[in-house]
Amino acid sequence: MHILPNIGGHDDLVKLNDEERALLCSEIREFLVSSVSRTGGHLASNLGIVELSVAIETVFDTMKDRLVFDVGHQSYVHKILTGRQADFEHLRQFGGISGFPKPNESQSDAFVAGHASSSVSIALGMARARTLQKQDYNVVTVIGDGAATGGMAYEGLNDAAVSKEPMVIILNDNAMSIDPNVGGIARHLSKLRSSDEYLKFKIRYRNFLKKMPGGGAFYRFTSNLKNRIKRVILPSTIFENMGFTYLGPVDGHDLPDLIDLLRAARGLNAPVLVHVLTKKGYGYEFAEKQPSKFHGIGKFDPATGETLGAKSVSFSDVFGQTLTEIAKENDRVCAITAAMPGGTGLLGFRKEFPDRLFDVGIAEEHAVSMAGGLAKQGMVPVVAIYSTFLQRSYDQILQDISMLKLHVVLAVDRAGLVGDDGETHHGVFDVGFLGQVPGMTVLAPCCTEELKEMLRWAVLECSGPVAVRYPRGGDGAVTGSSWDADSGVVSHRQGTDGAIITYGTLINQALEAADILAQQGLSVSVIRLTKLNPISASRLEAALAGQKVILIAEEAIGGLGADLSCMIHQILPDSSAAVIDLGREYVTHGTVAKLYEKHGLDAAGIADRFLEVRKS
């Protein structure tokens, strides 16, 4: 008997008995492993949340009740249970469903979720809207212990606790974000994990009173006594001190207990925090043993757990290796990461220099401000953060680094389009906002060899704030041209019929476009900016020689492209410039090649646009 094909939502789940729900969980895990092995995606976190997701969808009707995920990469089971099983064939593919909650996919997806630590604030807003509009629905949020290392989570918790708004906050505690969690909150939760005897006592106590005549009144009468007993068995938690009713910790893989506890939490009509203990990768041996590897994984063999296809050396790998070499030469160099030493290539650095690697948890603002303090006192901090997450530290970059002209190096990983993770993860805004920062130098290598050179210059020779931005994945550049730190402008090809300007690995598409145009008898200059800020107007003027220009920028509208258009108009009044960028809309998920094609950043699109500009 197969349960999963007949499940389309809450109404189907409430009809199941405990045995059928257990079978359903087993089928979901088989479905996840089989499906993600073909498409790639976030596996370990979803395997760990199967029972919890089934419990949530059983107790709450997410078509009406509001379920808010924190980060949201663990929403696959929710999607499976709300009518999207068939869509997993195209998970994270162009035109297919997203790997994150998206309200435009289903009414059961309450909110977009791609960044950590915001769920409590969002859920509280929904709860207050419900109260103000006198509506009737439940508000639930699922936040991981990794996301709970972020400061914004505690801003939300602090307000939610005193709001008296009925809401259920589920703390999914698996002791992991991507890499193992760090910090005082992680240690606090670790202590609580060993105190599940309290929860068992509490459930027995409540059930006993329910069977007694007048048990409800007696329960209220003995409330103070119960709290004293609780304090003897379990020391007060940070959440109780805030004002939450704290339930847990509970085994997150015991489905009947989870359902009972969530029903109890729903009925309390108050801000409740439910502490659930889960195991990342649960039920699939390879993911249990290597949860970080299976956090976000490409196609793999489900029988062996081995990834398919050869792994190339990535920009992140080369960054980590190069920084480790630099740190051997200079003992003032240190590294900072926000819960991603593995993703940013810093595992080797941590092994070599454990005292000089600071993993601050999911707290990018803190990471950047701490870097300012390190730099002010004579250290050379290198802060490795994905472009999409660096957005959260914009104020700190301005106030705590730039204003004092401090020498902090920002290693901006996953810059540009990242592909399958989509709009919440594309790194397409940093060029624009970093270019606004006074005194900020922004570098863009086209290959891993150039990354090595730029990183060395940024750490050992540059002064003031500097950002080195590089894409996800491997080398891929068709050029080996070295950069000139003074110039910032590299001429790859000289032509007489116009010029294409770009930066980073987009040089590949620019050169290929020039080849396409050459087949049509056109001679096109190809110019690459290695330094996106500041740009040398005199070097650029010399390279352009008055030609019509196409600017190719892997960024949202209004950043480098707009600045360059202005500059070209000033230095070459008789010239003209057109920009190809990613436009004003958020870019969806899909392969980078497909997204380039969609937005005209592939070689054919660039060539076509060049011909249009030339005719104008």
Secondary structure, DSSP 4 states (H G I P E B T S, - for coil): ---GGG--SHHHHTT--HHHHHHHHHHHHHHHHHHHHHH-B--HHHHTTHHHHHHHHHHS-TTTSEEEESS-TT-HHHHHHTT-SGGGGGTTSTTS--SS--TTT-TT--S---SSS-HHHHHHHHHHHHHHTT----EEEEEETTGGGSHHHHHHHHHHHHH---EEEEEEE-SBSSSBP-SHHHHHHHHHHT-HHHHHHHHHHHHHHHHSTTHHHHHHHTHHHHHHHHHHHSPPPHHHHHTPEEEEEEETT-HHHHHHHHHHHHHT-SEEEEEEE--TTTT-HHHHH-TTTTTSB-SB-TTT-PBSSPPPPBHHHHHHHHHHHHHHH-TTEEEEESS-TTTTT-HHHHHH-GGGEEE--S-HHHHHHHHHHHHHTT-EEEEEEEHHHHGGGHHHHHHHTGGGT---EEEEES-B--STT-TTT-B-SHHHHHHTSTT-EEE--SSHHHHHHHHHHHHHT--S-EEEE--SSB---S--PPP-TTT-EEEEE--SS-EEEEEGGGHHHHHHHHHHHHTTT---EEEEESEEES--HHHHHHHHTT--EEEE-SS-TTSHHHHHHHHHHHH-TT--EEEE---SSPP--S-HHHHHHHTT-SHHHHHHHHHHHHH-
